């Protein structure tokens, strides 16, 4: 009788399954102390397995936890303690698109492996916290069976590709960017040219210039839909932006190409990736994003290098093959579009309809936004929401960059009914997209870099604003507030009307949580402008400072004057003077409440801040490639233990080829996956030149590869399998030594 894993494996795409197998083998090698912690950290991060901070020893589900999950060898004794504490699993949801079945599976995993909470990120990902690392391979396989991957959800890689949640139903879009985001996701996933970055690389698509949409101007690579007419035919393409980014020092993206056609989209992206991989910073991770490379070279020189790279780019049928499939990307509503009738409406419907309902370009249909405070919803809500989706919209679910859920293609006649059903499961809150709908990063709850409680402050601000939301003028109702727990802008505070990021100050002998106030950012026009910090306010006075700001804006603004224009006209000097009363630091003895953070009764401290894992340490391409060979060699050992000698031979041979490829790629990135080509390149570049010859073996270990590649074994038995596994181990060690000699590392 087949096991559930065997049945599941039949539903998993082969490539996805292979990547998970490699990761699981690397886990076992790390447990045995046979894989370097830094290499394994990068490997697990590329699978979305992320260390997290704990609440200074507070209990979770009755179990005392460690301060930091998935620590490095510098903080623990021995490799096994790496598995002592659960961490976070990030899951990629390209352009935020989900089916009802996928939502159901995500909810099952949150229920079984996590704390029953699903968190939506500002990159349209799903994060599950308190996941034990031993459970991650099974979790990944269950996701893969419904078409979801965690591959490159974190680490120095291409992160989840985002797009507007209204793509395909928006009145103002040039065309639907969803299929293009999907095609780029599939093309770049595990691509050889995106494995050697010094830091992460974020991509976004937007269908129109005026709205927030995909926020293309704050991305490493932003793609804005455009059309042009050529010989009477309308041609689709994109304005291409590069070098944007927030973080500690935000950079506005620069225009690389005014118009790149559909055919040029993927090769141009690949060329950009190759230039970034080759010239981007690798040693200083604080300057390893592409924004620093573009700033250093200038956009003209960067453009020249990309154009030069395009000339040498290997041909790839995938560059244009996706275009023929664009018409396959269609939406199937669950019901026919019908107008909202005149029946009595439920209580609260009018407020919800005003803020949460968007009338689609398609007549008779609307998209509704489910406001999920702090980006969280429970697994129970997820199960019930999947049922609601099947009933009303089918598989037309999207996650948004504002940490909400959108149900698209709702027949207008069904709006009162779906509102009732959403209220019944606690997802019928109004005020989506208003000042109440605050974006927040995890902050001190789980992030090692968190300085102040972004989620705690957000909950407090939200509670106060809801009490008076119906009394606020539209000018205030429509403001965007975004909160980050530190200066890294994961909460996107730079592009908010009013942003806050966590820091701290000292009063006497005690530290006090603070938030720096950032004003004048622009969410619209795809993050059209960045705000500036104007002063640090104690966390406990932030709500009062916000009230003073918004009240003065309402009192002084000219007709239709935007918040950005008002802030600029007022000037930083006057704003600082206005905030000054809220910036005073009382003593601990006079006001002890100021020395605790929102949602935390303990005296504030930042002593437990650790090293962030957002991209891990910079690990060389060789280290990542040779780790694949080592994990495949380990699979050969497992096959030997299972007396599957044919599989042992297959994996040992594959491990030698992967090791050879690891060395070849240090000189020739485009070697590809073909075994003959890899072996030929290895022979000419390293064997014939005697670069793999050491003072003892004189090329003997390389000949193990040539022998197995040249002639398949006539008879495979236990003795043979044992022998080739030993030979493979020696060959891998030889490759390690050769790489160290070639790169000038002293080998004892």
SEPA-185450 format. One record per residue: residue in one letter; y, z, x of N, C-alpha, C in turn. Coordinates in steps of 0.2 Angstrom, whole numbers, plus 5000, padded with zeros to 4 digits. Each point is the difference from the previous one (the first is absolute). Last residue first. Layout:
BEGIN
aYZXYZXYZX;...
***
This chain:
BEGIN
x511850205231499750045005499349985000;x502349874993499350014998499650045005;x502749934993499650025005499350024997;x501649814991499950074998499550025006;x501049774996500350055005499850074999;x499449794987500650034998500250065005;x498049895003500449944999500750034999;x498250155002500249975006500549955000;x499250094980500450055004500249975006;x498649874987500650014997500550055004;x497749985006500449945002500750004997;x498550184994500250005007500449945002;x499150004978500550055001500350015007;x498249854996500649984998500550055000;x497950075006500249955005500749974998;x498850144985500350045005500349955006;x498849904983500650034997500450045005;x497949915006500549954999500650024998;x498250155000500249995007500649945000;x498950054979500450065003500349995007;x498549844991500749994997500450065002;x497850005007500449955004500749994997;x498450154989500250025007500549955004;x499049934980500550054998500350035007;x498249855001500749974999500550054998;x497850085004500349975006500749974998;x498750094982500350065005500349975006;x498949854985500650034997500350055005;x498049915006500549955001500750034997;x498050134997500250005007500649955001;x499150014979500350065001500350005008;x499649764990499650064998500550065003;x499949714997500550064999499550064998;x499849745011499750054997500450065000;x500949805008499449974997499650064996;x502849995006499350025002499449974996;x502349865005499850064996499350025002;x501949895016499349994997499850064996;x502249965010499749945001499349994997;x501450204998500349954997499649935001;x499350195011499850014993500449944996;x500350015024499349994998499950004993;x502250055008499849925000499349994998;x500850235001500249964995499849935000;x499450135018499650024994500349964994;x501149985020499449954999499650024995;x501850145007500249944996499549954999;x499650185014500050024993500349954995;x499849975024499450004997500050024993;x501849975018499949964994499450004996;x500450145020500249935001499949954995;x499650265003499649954997500149935001;x501250185013499350014999499649944997;x502450015003499750015007499350014999;x501149864980500250075004499650005006;x500949804982499550025005500350075003;x501149864983499550054998499550025005;x501649835005500450064997499650064998;x499549765009499750075003500450064998;x500149764993500650025004499850075004;x498549904984500149955006500650025004;x499650144982499450005004500149955006;x501850034984499950065003499350005004;x501049814988500650045002499850065004;x498449844992500549965004500550055002;x498350094986499749975006500549975005;x500650074978499950065004499749985007;x500449844983500650025003499950065005;x498149914989500349955004500750035004;x499050134982499650005007500349955005;x501050004978500150065004499650005006;x499649824987500750005003500250065003;x497949994988500049955006500750005004;x499850134980499650035005500049955006;x502050024981499449965002499650025006;x502250084989499350044999499449965002;x502749985011499649994994499450044999;x501949965017499349995002499649994993;x502550045006499749964995499349985001;x501450145015499950034993499749964995;x499950045027500049944996499950024993;x500150165018500349945004500149944995;x499150214993500550025005500449955003;x498049964986500750014997500550035004;x497849985009500349944999500750004997;x498650205000500349985007500449935000;x498950074980500550055002500349985006;x498149884994500649984997500650055001;x497950055008500349955004500649974997;x498950174988500250035007500349945004;x498949944980500650034999500450035006;x497849915002500549944999500750034998;x498250155003500249975006500549954999;x499150104981500550045004500249985007;x498449874986500750004997500550055004;x497750015006500349935002500750004997;x498850184993500250015007500349935003;x499350014977500650045001500250015008;x498049884994500649964997500650045001;x497950105006500249955004500649964998;x499250174986500250035006500249945005;x499049944980500750024999500350035007;x497849955000500449934999500750025000;x498450185000500249975006500449945000;x499550224986500249934998500249965006;x499350244997499549955002500249934998;x501450205000499749994993499449955001;x501350075019499750064997499649984993;x501249835010499450025004499750064998;x502049944990499549954998499450015004;x501950125006499750034993499549954998;x501149945020499650065001499750024993;x501549834999499349975003499650065001;x502250054993499549974994499449985003;x501550065016499850064997499549984994;x501249835011499550025004499650064997;x502049934990499449954998499450025004;x502050125004499750024994499449954998;x501249955020499650065000499750034994;x501449805000499449995004499650065000;x502150024991499649974995499349985004;x501750105013499750054995499549964995;x501349875015499450035003499750054996;x502049914993499549955000499350025003;x502050145000499849994993499449955000;x501050045021499750064997499749994993;x501349825010499350015003499750064997;x502249974994499649964996499350005003;x501550225003499949935002499649964996;x501450204991499450005003499949925002;x501950204992499949935001499449995005;x500250204981500249985007499949925001;x500450084975499650025005500349985007;x501049974978499749955003499550025006;x500850164985500249944996499749945003;x499950255005499549955001500149934996;x501550235012499849964994499549955002;x500350255010500249935002499849954994;x500750254994499649975005500249935002;x500950264989500149925000499649975006;x500350244994499449974999500049925000;x501950165001499650015006499349965000;x502050044985499849945002499650005006;x500850174978499949995007499849935001;x500950194979499949945003499950005008;x499250184981500649995004499949945004;x498850024976500050035007500649985004;x499449924978500350065000500150045007;x499949744988499750045005500350065001;x500849814987499350014998499650045005;x502349935010499849994993499250004999;x500950135020500049944998499949994993;x501150215015499349984997500249934997;x501750145008499649995006499349984998;x501850054985500249945003499549995006;x499950204987499749944997500249945003;x500850215007499449985003499749944997;x502450115003499749964995499449975003;x501250185011500449994994499749964995;x499050045021500050064997500449994993;x499849825015499450024997500050064996;x502349865003499550045004499350014996;x501649784995500050074999499550035005;x501449765001499350045001500150074999;x501349764990500050075003499350035001;x500749794989499749995006500050075004;x501049934978499350014999499650005007;x502449974999499850074996499350015000;x500849795009500150055004499850074997;x500149774991499450035000500050065004;x502049874996499750024994499350045001;x501149915019500350054997499850034994;x499049805009499850065004500450074997;x500649794991499450024998499750065003;x502049905008500150044993499350024997;x500049885020500450065001500050044994;x499049785000499650065002500450065001;x500749814982500050015007499650065002;x500749874979500250075001500050025007;x499349784993500850014999500250075002;x497749945001500349975005500850015000;x498650084982499950045006500449975006;x500049884980500450064999499950045007;x498749814998500749985001500550064999;x497750024996500149985007500749995002;x499350054977500050065004500149985008;x501049844981499450025002500050065005;x501749914980500050015007499350035002;x501049944977499449965003500050015008;x502250094992499549974995499549965004;x500950195014500449954996499549974995;x499750265010499849935001500549954995;x500050255002500449975004499949925000;x498750174988500750024998500449955004;x497749995003500149984993500850014999;x499250075021499949934999500249974993;x499950235005500649975003500049934999;x498150124993500550014996500749975002;x498049985014500049964994500650014995;x499850145020500149935001500049954994;x499550244998500749995002500249925001;x497750064996500450014994500849995002;x498550015018499949944996500450004994;x500050195012500349955004500049934996;x498750194993500750004998500449955003;x497750005005500149994993500850004998;x499350075023500049934998500149984993;x499850225011500649984997500149924999;x498150125010500150034994500649984997;x499449925022499549974994500250034993;x501949985019499450044999499649984994;x501549825013500150054995499450044999;x501449815018499350034998500250064995;x501349755004500050075002499350034997;x500649765000500750035000500050085001;x498549745004499950084999500750025001;x499449754991500250045006500050074998;x498849764989500550055000500150045006;x499349734995499750075002500650055000;x499549744987500450045005499750075001;x498949834986500549965003500550045005;x497750004987500250055005500649975004;x499249864982499550015005500250055006;x501449964980500049955005499550015006;x500550234988500049934997500149955006;x500150235005499349984998500049934997;x501750145017500049954995499349984998;x501650225012499449955001500049954993;x501550205004500249935001499549955001;x499850275008500449974995500149925001;x498550245007500149935002500349974994;x499650265011500249964994500149935002;x498350215010500649955001500149964994;x498850245000499949934999500749975002;x498550255006500649964998499849934998;x499050275006499849934998500749974998;x499950205018500149994993499949924998;x499450225020500149934999500149994992;x500650235016499649964995500249934999;x501150185012499450005004499549964995;x502549964996499850065003499349985004;x500349814987500550054998499850075003;x499449725003499950075002500650044997;x498849754992500550035003499950075002;x498749744993500150084999500650025004;x498949774985500150035007500150074999;x499449774983499950065003500250025007;x501049814982499550015004500050075003;x501149844978499950065004499450005005;x501849824983499450025004500050075003;x501349824981500050075003499350025003;x500349784993500750024999500150075003;x498149875011500150034994500850014999;x498749925020500149944995500250034993;x499350145019500649965002500249944995;x498150164998500650034998500649955002;x497449994999500549955000500750024998;x497850125005500350004993500549954999;x499250035022499449984996500250004992;x501450055021500149964994499449974997;x500550155020499649945001500149964994;x500850235005500549955001499649935000;x499050204985500350005007500449945001;x499050054979499950065003500350015007;x500949844979499550005006500050075003;x500949864975500050065005499549995005;x501749874980499450005004500050055006;x501349894975500050065005499349995004;x501849844984499450015003500050065005;x501449934976500050015007499350015003;x500849974976499749945004500050015007;x501050164984499349994998499649955005;x502450035002499650055003499249994999;x501649864989500150005007499650045004;x500050014976499649955003500150005008;x500550234989500349944999499549955004;x499150244991500349965005500349934998;x498850164986500750015000500349975006;x497750004996500349964994500750025000;x498750105017499949935001500449964994;x499650255006500649974998500049925000;x498150145006500350044995500649974997;x498849905018499749994994500450044994;x500650035023500249944997499849994994;x499150185012500750024998500349934997;x497849995008500050054995500850014997;x499649875020499849964994500050054994;x500550085021500649964998499849974993;x498350135010500650044998500649964997;x498149905010499850034994500650044997;x500349905021500049954995499850034993;x499950145020500749984998500049954994;x497950055009500350064997500749994997;x499049835013499750004994500250074996;x500749975022500349944996499750014993;x500250185020499649984994500349954996;x500450035027500250034994499649974994;x499449945022500550055002500250044994;x497849825008500550034995500450065002;x498149865011500750005002500550034995;x497649994996500150045006500849995003;x499149984974500249965006500150045005;x499550084977499449975004500249975007;x501650124986499350024996499549985004;x502349975006499650055003499450024997;x500949754995500450065003499550055003;x499749784986499650065000500450065003;x501649814990499450005005499650064999;x501649894980499950055005499449995005;x501849904978499549985005500050065005;x500950014974500150005007499449995004;x501049984975499549975003500150005007;x501750074985499450055000499449985004;x501949864996500250055006499450055000;x499249784989500650035000500150055005;x498049874995500649965003500650035000;x498350094983499849965006500649965002;x499950164980500550005006499749975006;x498450114981500549955000500450005007;x497350074993500750025002500549955000;x497550014996500549974995500750025001;x497750075009500349955004500549964995;x498350184994500550035005500449945004;x498349984982499750015007500550025005;x500649954977499450044999499750025007;x501849844999500250074999499450054999;x499649775001500250035006500350075000;x499349894980499450015004500250035007;x501849934985499650064998499450025004;x501249805005500450065001499650074998;x499149794994499850025007500550065003;x500349924978499350025000499950025008;x502149904994499950074998499350035001;x500349775007500450055004500050074997;x499049784993499650055002500450065003;x500949784993499850044994499650065002;x500749855017500550044998499850044993;x498349945020500349964994500550054997;x499450005026499950044993500349964995;x499849955025499849964994499750044994;x500250145022500349944999499749964994;x500450265012499549964996500449944997;x500550175022500249964995499449974997;x500750235015499549954998500349964995;x501250145022499850004993499449954998;x501450055021499550054999499850014993;x501549845011500350064998499550054997;x499449785007500350035006500450064998;x497949924984500749985002500250045006;x497649914987500450055002500649985003;x498549884980500350005006500250075002;x498349854982500350075002500349985007;x498549874981500749985003500450075001;x497749934991500050025007500849995003;x499750044973499449985005500150025007;x501350064980500349955005499549975004;x499650164981500649974998500249955005;x497950135001500249994993500649954999;x499350075021499549954998500249994992;x501350165011500149945003499549954997;x499750224994500649984997500149925002;x498350125011499849984994500649974996;x500450085021499649945001499849984993;x501150205001500549955001499649935001;x498850204999500349994994500449945000;x499250085020499449984996500349974993;x501550105015499849945002499549974996;x500750224996500549954998499849935002;x498750175009499950004993500549954996;x500350045023499449964999499849994993;x502650065006499350035001499549954999;x502549965010499750004994499350035001;x502649965014499350034999499849994993;x502249955011499549955001499350034999;x502150124996499750005006499549955002;x500350004975500450045005499750015006;x499849794984499550055002500450055005;x500449814979500450045005499550065002;x499649754990499850065000500350055005;x500749754988499950045006499850074998;x499749744988500250075000499950045006;x500449734990499750045005500350074999;x499749794981500450055004499550035006;x500149774980499650055005500650045004;x500449824984499550044996499750055005;x501049785012500250034993499450044997;x500649975026499549974995500150034994;x501250085018500249934999499649974995;x500150264998499849955005500349934998;x500950264996499849944996499849955005;x499950275004500349945002499849944996;x500150294999499749944997500449945003;x500450245003499449995003499749934998;x502250114993499950005007499449975003;x500650004976500649995004499949995007;x498250084986500149924999500649985004;x499650234998499549975004500149935001;x501350124985500250025007499549965005;x499549984977500649975001500350015008;x498050114990499949935002500749975002;x499650234992500149995007499949935002;x498850064978500650045003500049995007;x499049804985499850075002500650045003;x500249804981499950015008499950075001;x499749824977500350065003499850015007;x500049754992499650064998500450065003;x500449755001500550054998499750064998;x499149835020500249994993500450064998;x499749855023499950074998500250004992;x498949785011500650034999499950074998;x498249865014500250004993500650055000;x498049865017500750034999500250004993;x497450025007500549954999500750034999;x498050125015500249984993500549955000;x499150085020499550024996500149984992;x500849865022500250054996499450024996;x500149885024499649994993500250074996;x501049845023500050064996499649994993;x499849865026500350004993499950074997;x499649845022500250075000500450004993;x499049805009499550054997500350074999;x501349825010499949994993499550054997;x500349985023500550044997500050004992;x498649895018499750054996500650044996;x500349835017499649974995499750054995;x501250075019500549974995499649974995;x498950105019500250054994500449964995;x499449905021499550004995500250044994;x501249975021500249974994499550004995;x499750125020500850005000500249964994;x497750025007500250054995500850005000;x498749875016500049974993500350054995;x500649985026499650054995500149974993;x500749955029499949984993499650044996;x501450105021499349964999500049984992;x502350035015499650044995499349964999;x502149945013499350015004499550044995;x502349944993499749945003499350015003;x501350184991499749964995499749945003;x501250155013499350024999499749964995;x502249965004499649985006499350024999;x501650074984499949935000499549975006;x500650235000499649984994499849935000;x501650075016499450025002499449984994;x502349974995499849955005499350015002;x501150164987499849944996499749945005;x500950205009499450014997499749944996;x502149995010499549995005499350024997;x501950024986499949935002499449995005;x500750224992499649964995499949925002;x500250215017500449974996499649954995;x499250175017500049935001500649964997;x499650234996500149995007500149935002;x499650064977500750035003500149985007;x497949964991500449954997500850025002;x498250155005499949945004500649954998;x499950204988500350015007499949945004;x499050004979500850004999500350015007;x497650014997500349945001500749995000;x498850235007500049964994500349935002;x499850195015499449955000500049964994;x501350205010500349945000499549945000;x499350235000500650004996500449945000;x498050035012499949984993500650014996;x499549945026500450044996500049994993;x498649875014500050075003500450054996;x499949764995499350034999500050075002;x501849794990499950065005499350034998;x500349734996500350064997499850065005;x499449775003500650025003500250074998;x497949884993500149995007500650035003;x499550024976499550035004500149995008;x501549904985500150075000499450035004;x499949774997500650025004500150075001;x498349924985499849995007500650025005;x500450014977499550055002499849995007;x501349834990500450065001499650065002;x498949804995500450005006500450065002;x498849994979499550015006500449995007;x501249954980499850075000499650025006;x500449774996500650035002499950085001;x498349874990500049995008500750035002;x499750024977499550045004500049985007;x501649894985500050075000499550045004;x500449754996500350035007499950084999;x499549854982499549995005500250035007;x501450034980499350034999499549995006;x502649985007499649974995499350044999;x502550085009499349995003499649984994;x502750045006499549974995499449995004;x501850115010500350004994499549974994;x499550145023500049944997500350004993;x500250195014499649965005500049934997;x501650224995499749944997499749965006;x500250275000500449945001499649944997;x500250284994499649945002500449955001;x500850255003500049954995499649945003;x499750265007500249945002500049954994;x500050295007499849944995500349945003;x499250245011500549955001499949944996;x498450174997500650045003500649965001;x498449894983499850055005500650035002;x499749764989500450064999499850055006;x500049714998499650075000500550064999;x499749705006500350064996499650065001;x499649775010500450055004500350064996;x499649744990499650045005500550065003;x499749804978500450055003499650045005;x500149754985499650045004500450055004;x499949844977500550025005499650055004;x498649824986500350075001500550005005;x498749814981500050035007500350065000;x499349764984500150075000500050025008;x500849774986499650035005500150085000;x500449774983500250075001499550035005;x500849734997499550054999500250075002;x501249795003500050014993499450054998;x500649965023499849934997499850014992;x500450225009499949955005499749944997;x501250264995499849944997500049955005;x499650285000500549945001499749944998;x499750304998499849934999500549955002;x499150285005500649954999499649934998;x499550295005499849944997500649954999;x499650195019500449994994499849934997;x499050195019499949934997500349994993;x499950175025500150004993500149924998;x499150185021500049934998500150004992;x500450205010499849975007500049924998;x501550144983499350005002499949965007;x501950054984499950065004499349995002;x500949834986500550015006499950065004;x498749944979499949965006500450015006;x499450094976500450045006499949965006;x499149954978499650015005500350045006;x501250004977499449965001499650035006;x502450034990499650045006499449965002;x501849844989499850074998499650035006;x501049785002500550054997499850074999;x498849795008500450035005500450064997;x497449914994500749984998500550045005;x497650015001500049944996500849984998;x498650135021500450014995500149944996;x498350145020500249944996500550024995;x499150125025500250004993500249934997;x498850165023500249934997500150014992;x499750155026500050004993500349934997;x498850135023500349944998500049994992;x499650205022499849974994500549944999;x499650065025500250044994499849964994;x499649915021500150075003500250054994;x498249785000500750024998500150075004;x498049844997500350025007500750024999;x498549904983499750065003500350035006;x500449794986500450064997499650065003;x499249775004500750015002500450064998;x497749954993500050015007500750015002;x499350054975500149955004500150025007;x499650134980499650005005500149945005;x501349974979499550065000499549995006;x501749834993500250055005499550065001;x499849834982500049965007500150055005;x500050084978499349985002500049975007;x502150064990499650065001499349985003;x501549834993500250035007499550065001;x499849904979499749965005500250025007;x500950124982499250015000499749955005;x502349994996499950065003499250015001;x500749824988500249995007499850065004;x499849994976499449975004500249995007;x501750114987499450045001499449965003;x502449944994499850005007499350045001;x501449844980499650065001499750005007;x502449894995499349984998499650075002;x502350014998500049925001499349984999;x501150224987499749975006500049935001;x500950144982500449985005499749975006;x498950114980500549944997500449975006;x497450125002500850015000500449944998;x497550035003500350014993500750015000;x498849965020499649964995500250014993;x500550195018499949935002499549974995;x500950235000500149964995499949925002;x499850195015499550014995500149964994;x500649935026500350034994499550014994;x499150015025500449954996500250034994;x498750055027500250024993500449944997;x497950065019500649964998500250014993;x498850175019500049974993500649964999;x499750035026499950044994499949964993;x499549945027500449984994499850044994;x499850125024499749944997500549974994;x499450225015500549955003499849934997;x499450224985499949985007500549945002;x499050044975500550035004499949985007;x498949894983500450044995500550045004;x498149855007500749995002500550034995;x497749994989500149975007500849995001;x498850084980500450045004500249985007;x499249874975499950025007500550055002;x498849884976500650045003499850015007;x498649904982500549955003500650045003;x497950094990500549984995500549965003;x498450095014499649974995500449974994;x500950135018499949935002499649964994;x500450234999500649964999499949935001;x498350155004500150004993500649964998;x499550045023499649954997500049994993;x501450165012500249935001499549954997;x499450234998500649994996500349925001;x498350095014499749984993500649994995;x500650055023499649944999499749984993;x501250215004500449945000499649945000;x499450245001499949974994500349935000;x500150165018499349984999499949954994;x502250115005499849945004499349974999;x501350144981499750015006499849945003;x502150054984499449965000499750025007;x502250064989499450055001499449974999;x501949854990500050055005499450045000;x500749744994499750054998500050055005;x501549774992499850055005499650064997;x500949724996499850064997499750055006;x502049795000499350035002499850054995;x502249885002499549984994499350025002;x502050065013499749935001499549984995;x501150214999500549954999499849935003;x498250174989500450005006500649954999;x498250164984500349935001500550015005;x497850164994500750005002500249925001;x498050174987500249935003500750005001;x498150214996500749984999500049935004;x498150164999500249974993500749974999;x499050085021500250064996500249984993;x498149865016500750035001500150064996;x498049874999500150015007500750035002;x499249954977499450025003500150025008;x501849924984499650054997499450035004;x501249815007500550065000499650064997;x498949804999500050025007500550065000;x499949894979499350045002500050035007;x501949874993500050064997499350045001;x500249785008500550045004500050074997;x498849844988499650025006500550055005;x500949914980499550044998499650035007;x501649835002500450064998499550064999;x499249785003500250035006500350064999;x499449884981499450025004500250045006;x501749894988499850064996499450035004;x501549865015499749984994499850074997;x502149945017499450034999499749974993;x502149965020499649984995499450034999;x501950025017500050054994499549984995;x500549885021500549994995499950044994;x498050045015500549955001500449984994;x498850225008500049974993500549945001;x498550195017500549954999499949964993;x499750265010499649954997500549944998;x499650255015500549964997499649934998;x499450275005499749945000500649954996;x499950265013500349964995499749935001;x498950245007500649975001500249964995;x498350235007500149944997500749975001;x498550165017500550004995500149934996;x498450055019500150074997500450004993;x499349835018499849994993500150074996;x500549975024500449954996499850004993;x498850135016500650034996500449954997;x498249945015499850024993500650034996;x500249945024500149954995499850024993;x501050175020499449964998500149954994;x501750185002499550005005499449964997;x502849974995499350034998499650005006;x502249915001500150054995499350044998;x500349805014500450045003500150074996;x498749814993499650045005500550055003;x500849914976499749975006499750055005;x500150024972500450015006499749965006;x499650014974499949955004500450015007;x501050154982499449964999500049955005;x501450245000500049925001499349984999;x500350224996500749984999500149935000;x497850114990500349995007500749984999;x498850134979499949945004500450005007;x498750164979500550005005499949945004;x499350024974499749995007500650005005;x500150004975499750065002499750005007;x501349824990499350014996499650065003;x501949985015499949944996499350004997;x501850185013499449984998500149944995;x501650075022499950024993499349974998;x501049975022499450054999499950024992;x501849855008500050065005499450054998;x500149784989500650044998499950075004;x499249755009499850054995500650054999;x499749735010500250075001499850044994;x498749775009500650034995500150075002;x498849745009500050075000500650034996;x498649774995500650035003500050075000;x498749754996499850075000500550045004;x499949754996500450044995499850085000;x499249825015499650004994500450044994;x500949985022500049934997499549994994;x500250215011500649994997500049934997;x498150065013500050034993500749994996;x499849925023499549974995500050034993;x501450105017500249934998499649974995;x499250205009500650014996500349934998;x498350005016499750014993500650014995;x500649975023499749944997499750014993;x500850195011500549964999499849934997;x498450165007500350024994500649954998;x497849925014500650035001500450024994;x497349985001500649964999500650045001;x497950105001499949935004500549954999;x499450234990500450005006500049945004;x499050054978499550025006500550005007;x501049954979499750064999499650025006;x500949794999500550055002499750074999;x498749824995500150005007500550055002;x499649964977499450035003500150015008;x501649884988500050074998499550045003;x500049775002500550035005500150074998;x498649874986499750015007500550035005;x500849954979499550054999499750025007;x501449814998500450065000499550065000;x499149794998500350015007500350075000;x499349924979499450025005500350025007;x501549914985499950074998499450035004;x500649775002500550045003499950084999;x498549844990499950005008500650055003;x500149954976499450045002499950015007;x501649854993500250064998499550055002;x499449785002500550025005500350074999;x498549904984499750025006500550025006;x500350054973500149945005499750025007;x499150134979500550015005500049935004;x498450064982500749994997500549995006;x497850075005499949934997500749984997;x499750225008500149955006499949934997;x499550194985500749995002500249945005;x497850074996500249964994500849995001;x499050135016499749945000500249954995;x500650234999500449975006499749925001;x499050154984500649984998500449965005;x497449985002500550064999500649974998;x497549904994500649995004500550064999;x497249994998500650004996500650005004;
***
